Amino acid sequence: MCTPKARLFWAFFYLVYFVQVGSLAIFQSKIQDLEHGDKWLGRQS
């Protein structure tokens, strides 16, 4: 199991996984910022 190829595969797998989770979190926070921004604009006008 711990052959170099398997290690490379798991490293790649975790890299992709963390990138997806990170981009999802950034995406969600951006959506929340947009929602707050809309409320703020609605309150101002």
C-alpha positions as MATLAB code, in Angstrom:
seq = 'MCTPKARLFWAFFYLVYFVQVGSLAIFQSKIQDLEHGDKWLGRQS';
ca = [
       0.000    0.000    0.000;
       2.793    2.425    0.848;
       4.466    2.285   -2.535;
       5.630    5.634   -3.928;
       2.863    5.497   -6.533;
       0.197    5.001   -3.875;
       1.661    7.814   -1.812;
       1.566   10.089   -4.840;
      -2.053    9.108   -5.492;
      -3.124    9.887   -1.918;
      -1.230   13.180   -1.934;
      -3.021   14.166   -5.138;
      -6.370   12.975   -3.759;
      -6.017   15.038   -0.581;
      -4.821   18.059   -2.543;
      -7.901   17.967   -4.779;
     -10.130   17.361   -1.751;
      -8.776   20.317    0.219;
      -8.926   22.607   -2.814;
     -12.583   21.698   -3.344;
     -13.453   22.215    0.329;
     -11.569   25.502    0.423;
     -13.172   26.862   -2.743;
     -16.595   25.782   -1.465;
     -16.043   27.682    1.798;
     -14.862   30.776   -0.103;
     -17.860   30.484   -2.437;
     -20.306   30.257    0.478;
     -18.765   33.239    2.275;
     -18.953   35.246   -0.975;
     -22.649   34.358   -1.319;
     -23.213   35.512    2.272;
     -21.352   38.747    1.539;
     -23.552   39.320   -1.505;
     -26.695   38.699    0.542;
     -25.518   41.126    3.223;
     -24.591   43.640    0.534;
     -28.072   43.439   -0.992;
     -29.645   44.005    2.430;
     -27.324   46.933    3.047;
     -28.176   48.492   -0.322;
     -31.884   47.890    0.268;
     -31.664   49.588    3.653;
     -29.879   52.602    2.199;
     -32.328   53.345   -0.610;
];
